[in-house]
Amino acid sequence: MSQALQLHRDGPVAHLRMTRAQIHNAFDDALIADMTAALAQVADDANMRVLVLEADGASFSAGADLNWMRGMATASEEANRQDSLALARLMRTLDELPKPTIARVQGAAFGGGVGLVACCDIAIGVPEAKFGLTESKLGLLPAVISPYVINAIGPRQARRYFASAEIFDAAEALRIGLLHQVVATDALDAAVQRQIDLLLKAGPQASASAKQLVREVCAHHDGSRHDTDNAALIARLRVSPEGQEGLSAFLDKRKPNWIQA
């Protein structure tokens, strides 16, 4: 892993931190590859329960590194396609990570940085944070991150911000659904920790499967298929070791075995 990224494990919590503060944590092909590999490590580690995505410095992520963009501007269409596919793999890996994810947004996020925030299950930011899907100013569009941003803010808001490239503040990000919570800078770590604590109290399998359930429900348009699939899921969870332990603990008025004393 390069010096641009750090993966720190704190018990069952993984902290993935971007450390390119001097260029506002803008990413290039190397950082994209490193982040994708780090996320795969977390996904495969059964001891990891939660991932926190965070960054050093004043900005969360300014999106694409200017030098990287300059190089891709002179590259072939095929090279640009492969480059974009690498970014798409990163976003999908984060979005589908089989662990709950929290974005700790301590500063501005633009372009692909907004995509990272949108891919996380929970996003907490500070009032000073600014956001922008600024690609249209360059004659481009946020195509690769669009599925995740549209899921977060909805098609109506996406049509506005994709086209206008305007900058919006944390209050607007909260209103449209990009952020779940806005807290003072000195309260950010406490707010993140509160979400970690809540996630660690949930059953590991249930917590990890929550986003898959949401994704499948949103993908289906057949009501009877919904019912069949959801009934099968809850039946499978009820008879699983985790489901049995959770129900027994509730009935016995004790903590389940996944909550550490």
N, C-alpha and C positions, 0 to 999 in steps of 0.2 A: 504494500500500500504506500502511496506517495505521501509526501509531507503536506499535501493539500487536503488530506482527509485523515481523521482519526476515528477509530472504533474503540470505545471504552465500555467495558462491562462492569456494571455495578449490581452484583447479585443477579436477579432475573431480568434486569433492565439493561438494554443495549443503548448506548449513546453514540450516534453517528454524527460527527461534527465536521463541517466544512471549515477549513483553516486558511483560506486565501483572502484574509481581511483586507490586504493592501489593494486588491482589485475587486472588492465588494463580493467576494465568493462567486464570481462569475465562473462558469464551467467551460471546459474544453473537452476534447476527445479523451484525454487521459483521466480527467476527473470523472467523466461519465462511466468509463470502464471500471475505475476503482470503486465508485459508488455501487455499481451493479454487482460487482464481485462481493463487496462487503454485505450488501443486502442478502445475497445468496448464502453467505456464512450464517447470518442471523436466522434466516429461514430454516436452515438445516440444524441449528442448535436447539435441541429439545429443552435445554435449561433456560433459554431466553423466552420471556413472557411478553415483553413490551419493547418497542423501539421508539426512541426519541430522536428526531431529526433536528439538528441545531447548527449554529454557525457562530464563528468569531466575528468581532468587529461591529461596525455600525450598520451593516446591511445583512439581511438573511441571504439573498442571492440576487445579483443583478442580471441573471440569465446568461446569455452566451458571452464568452470572452471575445473582446474586439479583435485580438490577433488571430484567434481561431476563425472568427467570421471572415476576416480579411483573406485568410488562406482558402476558405471554402468558396469565397466569391470567384476565385480564379480556377477552381477545380471543375472537373467534368460533371455532367448531370448524374452519371452513375456513381461517382465518388460522393456527391451530395446525397444521393439516395441512401447509400450505405451508411453515411454519417448520420442521417436522420433516423434510420432504423436502429442505430445504436442508442440514440436518445429515446426512441420509442420503447426499446427493451428496458431501459432504466425506469421510465415512468410506469410501465406495466408491472415490472418487478416490485416497485414500491406500492403501487395500488393493490396488487394481489398478494402482498406479503402475508403469510399465514400467522401473523402476530398483530395485535393492535398497534397502531402507530400514532405518534403525537408530533406535530410540527410546533417547535418553539420559535416563534417569529419575533425576534428582538429588533428587527429593522426592516428596511425596504425589500420588496420582492418584485422583480420585473420579469416579463417574458417567461422563460422556462422556470424561473424561481417561483412564479405563481403556480406553475404546473406541479412543482414539488409540494407546495402547500395543499393544493387541491387533491393530490393523491393520498395524503395522510387522512386517517380516520378522524382525528381530533386536531384542531388548529387553534392555538392560543397566541394572541399577539399583543403588542403594546400600542398605546394611542399614537405614538410618533411614527409608526410604520406606514409606509406608502406602497401602493400597488399599481401595476400597470401592465396591460397586454399591448405592448408598444410596437409590435411587429409591423402593423400597417403603415407606420411612419417610414418604414424601409421598403415599402412595396411588397411586404410579405404578409403572412398570416400565421397565427399560432396553431398550425395544423396538427402537429404531433401531440401537443398537450390538450387539444380541444376536447377529446372525450371526457377527460377528468375535470377540466374547468367547467364544461357544460353541466356535468353531473353535480358539481358543487354549487354553481350559481344559477343554473337554469338557462334555457334557450333564449328567453326574452332579454335577460341581462347580458348574455354572451353576445347577442347580435349588436347591442350597443357598444360594449367595450372592445370587441374584436374590431369593429369598424372605426371607432373614434380614436382608439389608442390613448384615451385620456387617463390621467393619473387620478386615483381615488384614495381616500384615507381609510384608516382602520375602522372608523364608524360605519362607512359605507360597505367595507368588506364584511363587517358583522351583519349589516342589514341584508345583504344579498346572499349570505351563506358561505362565503369563502372562509371566514373565521367563525369559530363557535363562541369565543370569549375574548374580550379585550380587558386587560388589566394594566395597572401602573407598572412601570419598569421594575421597581423594587419588589413587586408582588408576582413577577412572572414565574420565577422558579417555584414558589409556593403553589401557584395555580397548576403548573405542570405536575408537581409532586402529588397534588390532590387527585389529579386524573390517574396517575400511576397507581396510587393507593386503591382507587376504586376498581381499576382494571385487575389488580392483583387479588382482589377479593372475589372476582368472578371465576367461574370454572375455566381452567386453561383451554379445554377443547371448545367450550361454548364461546368464550371470548374470541378465540382464533377463528371460529367458523361464522361469526356474526356478519362479517362483510360479504362472505360467500352467499349467505342467505339473502341479504339485501340485493346483491347483484342478480341472483337467479330470479327473485320475485320481480325485479324491474325488467328482466329480459323476457318474461313470459307474458303473453296476452290471453292465454286460455285459462279461464277461471277454474275449470275442473282440474286442469293440470296443476295449477297452483295448489289446490286442495290436496291432490294426491301426493305431490312432492313434499309439501309441508308436513302432512301427516306422517309420511315415511321418515322425514328428518326427526320430528319430535319423538317418534317411537324408537328410532335408533339411539337418540340421546338418552332417553329414559332408561333403556336397558344397558347402556354403556357403564363402565366402572365409574366414570366421573358423575354421570347422572344418578346412579345408585347412591354414591357417596353424598352428593348434594341433597338429594331427597331425604336420606337417612339423617343427615346432620340437621336439616330443618325440622324434621319430626322429633328428633332427640334433643332439640334446642341446644345444639353445640356448633362450633365452627367446623366447616369442612376441612379435610386434611391438606388442602392446598393453601390455606391461610396460615402463615407462619405466626407463631405466638410473639 
